[in-house]
Every structure is written in C-alpha cells, then in structure tokens.
Amino acid sequence: MCSLAFFYMVSAWGGYVFIINLIPMHVLILIISGRYSNRLYVAYCTLYVLGTILGMQISFVGFQAVLSSEHMLSMGTFAFLQFYVFVNWLKKHVGDDLSQIFIRLTLILVTLGFLAILVIGQFTGVISFWTGRFWTLFDPTYAKENIPIIASVSEHQPTTWSSYFFDLHILVFFFPAGMFFCFQKLSDASIFVVLYGITSIYFSGVMVRLMLVLSPITCVLSAIAINETFTTFMSFIKTKNAGRRDISAQKEAGYVIILAITCVLILYVFHCTWVTSEAYSSPSIVLAASQGDGSRIYFDDFREAYWWLRQNTPLDARIMSWWDYGYQISAMANRTVLVDNNTWNNSHIAQVGKAFASEEKVAYEIMRSLDVDYVLVIFGGLIGYSSDDINKFLWMVRIAGSTDPSLKEGDYYTSSGEFRIDSAGSPALLDCLMYKLSFYRFGEVSTDRSKPLGFDRVRNAEIGRKKIKLEYLDEAYTSQHWIVRIYKVKSLR
C-alpha cells in the first residue's frame, strides 16, 4: 500500500523527492539508535524496490530514480541495509576475529566502490548532479545568485510568518506541543513523526510551496497534542471523591480547558472554510475586488483576451509573453507560446526576457529570429493590479543577464538606486520594449480625477513617457480594464 501511495505521489508532484529522502533518513536513525528489526528491513526493501520500479514508469522520472543525486540517499540506504543484515548474519556464523577483519575489509571496498561510481558518474554525466531547486533548499541565496529563473517564481519565495498563521491558524501552537509529547514517548512511529516535523518546518520556511509538505504533519502533531490534552483533563473530570476541594478544583479546570480547546477548534473549522472558499477556490484568470458599498466587482480580462486570441489569430500564430501565462494561453487560446510555466529551459526564457528589456529595434530582431507573431503583456496600472509585467520586469532583466552579461540590472535603476517609471526613471527602462508596450496610449487616460493623465495606480506615479510611438508593432487588442494588451509584430521583411 505504501508503494502504491508513493507511486501516486510520483505521478502527481515532484515533491515526492522529499518523501524518498525522508524515509531513508528514518531508517538510518532507527539503525543508529539500536531500533533495527526484521520488520524494518522487509518494509523498507519492499517500498524501495516496488516504489522505484513503479516510479520509473512515469515518463518524467524514468531512470532518474536510479541515476539522479536526489535519489542517492534512498539507494545508499538500501545498499547499507543489505550490508548491515549481512554483517549480523556473519557475526552469528563466523568467529568474532574473522568476522571483524572481513567486515572492515568489505566496508572499505564497498565505500570506495560507491564513491568511485558516484564520482565517475558525475563527471561522465550518467549521474545527474543536484538541481538548482535542490541546492536552494539548503542555501536560500543560491538561486538568486546563480539561477534567477528559480528565484523569480513566487512559489519559491521564503514563507512569511503571516502565511504560517493564515494557513495553519491555531495549529501553529499545537505543533510544538505535539512534538513535545512525541519526544516523551519515543517509538519507531514517533521518531518518524518528529523527523518529518523538523525537516518539513525547515523546508517550508525556505519555499512557500513546501507548505504542502508541512500541512499533513502539522495536522498529525496537533492531533497528538489535542488528544494528550483531552486525555489528561478528562481524567480530572472522571475523578471520584468529589467532596475534596482539590478534586473539585481539578474538575473545574478540566471543564474549562476542554471547553476552551473545543471553542478554538470550532473557530478553526470556520477559518478553514473561509480560507478554502475565499483564498484557494478563486480562479486566477478571473479577478475580484470589493467596492465601497460592499458589493463585488469582477475583472474578466484574461478570459476575454484569450478568447480574442483564439478567434482572431491564425492557428499557427506564435505568442511571446512572459512564462507565467504560457499554460493559460496554450490551454485557453489554443496558440503556441515561446515559453511557459515549465521553467527548465532557462536560456529560452532568457531570450524572451532580453527582448522585453531591450529597445524596440533590438527586440524586433530577437522576435523575428524566434518567429513571433504576437506579443502579450499584462498591465495593472489602470485598476491597480500589482502582479503585472512591470513589477516582474527586474526578474526578466536578471534572468536575461544570466545568459547575456551585457544586460545589467543596475542600468534600469536611477543614479540613486531607485526603480522608477516617471520622468526621473532610467533611460534604459523608459526606452525598453516592456515599458512601451505597457504604457502605450496610457498617457491619454485618466485613472483618478485628482491625478494627472497617465497616473499609474500600482506604482503611484505619473509615467515618464506619454507620447509613445511604436515602429515595429501594432496594437491589436486591449482588454476592457487594460490588464491584457496584445500587439502584432509587423512584417517589415
């Protein structure tokens, strides 16, 4: 059953790597602490063999299950377990002196052989080294310095304290209590729970997406803490000899504590229901906001723009946009995109970033070399939508700069080190393609009666270039609230 569950996780999410490293760690800790048993041997060997064979059936995984560095701990633990069992058998059937010599010799040879295979495999490329995402888990600054595309993903940002309280609510306080109770009654199971809890709380702090890994164990540890608390105070209530004052006080304390925890759990249910309905059930392509009178207003620009692309562009049209919207365009507009949410191809994404960060003429040459027909940008300056491409622009520069050193992030700041879109902004920013496509004709628009024309409600500034002219692109479509803007690349050749 465990192997089948592992196979399902491999097919669903790349986070299975956490599990296939956590279980070997648990096995090694049990062996070191003297808790080895035949049951452990059978369980782990069955899981590793069946789980690996089943996982290899997933095309994305394939032989990575035995050739990538992320899986080496599970493989090494499997080999060590065989050696450990063999040593125990040898001690029973051979004299101590001979067995000790043989064990040392075998251990040295196996260790040297394993290291030789690992080193040769790394240099020949047969065994892949740790990926950037894996390194980032141990060094949170690694991605920003070496692989900006990983650091640019919002899911890879460190988790804030507010996110912990928002997602876990009262479980934030029950989690350490459950850990305490597990330490009090150590067993094979509780050691696994403690190990899972410690590792998941660390990794979730590095990447917000790993809150998915933390959530299950938080529920388990909180349940343990609540169960132990209820058991303790229920015993106070069930105590007889009610005539004694101390017993009566204990009963009153028991009733108060149980009632308080019950009320907190009821509030937790309401919180979970609200979070599920409001925060995690809204489609990302339909935006909603509350008006002054409490009513809701919806912005359907994404769906409208994708439908326009589907109905008004050739089937073989190639769309250039930032990678965030790649899957949406492919699925809803049924058009080919240059880059999408599969961020493994860093160099291709860097080319798109370079086009957006360059002047229009340079960008046009890049777009023609990539056979681009339409360019799509997201702009939130009219309604105050902060997740637009201008706010993501510096990541485009960083990613493009990772493959082309001539693109420097500092060129897009002012002399005082500010990122500004007004008249004091950097010339490199005001002349780049992204700036032109985002603010084209925006200088004619009033966003607030008390503000000048062309006032950006996200950056809270009047744009620096209002009379923008496009030489190599034509505006093809702008959505109702200006969130999605589509331009057609001219055919000048």
Protein Blocks (a to p, Z undefined) as FASTA:
>chain_A
ZZmmmmmmmmmomklmmmmmmmmmmmmmmmmnopacfklmmmmmmmmmmmmmmmmmpmkl
mmmlmmcfklmmmmmmmmmmmmmmmmmmmmmmpcfklmmmmmmmmmmmmmmmmmmmmmmm
mmnomaccddfklmmmmmmmlmmmmmmmlmmpmklpccdfklmmmmnmmmmmmmmmmmmm
mmmmgcfklmmmmmmmmmmmmmmmmpmklmmmmmmmmmmmmmmmmmmmmmmmmmmmmpgh
klbmklmmmmmmmmmmmmmmmmmmmmmmmmmmmmmmmmmmccfkbccdddfkopacddfk
lmmmmmmmmmmccfklccdddfklmmmmmmmnopacfbdcblkbmmlmmmmmmmmmpcfk
lmmmmmmmnopabdcdddfklnopakbfklmmmmmmmmmmmmmmkbcfklmpcfkopacf
bfkbcfklmmmmklmmmmgoklmpcfbfkbcehiafklopacfblbbcdfkbccfbdcfk
omaccdddddfZZ
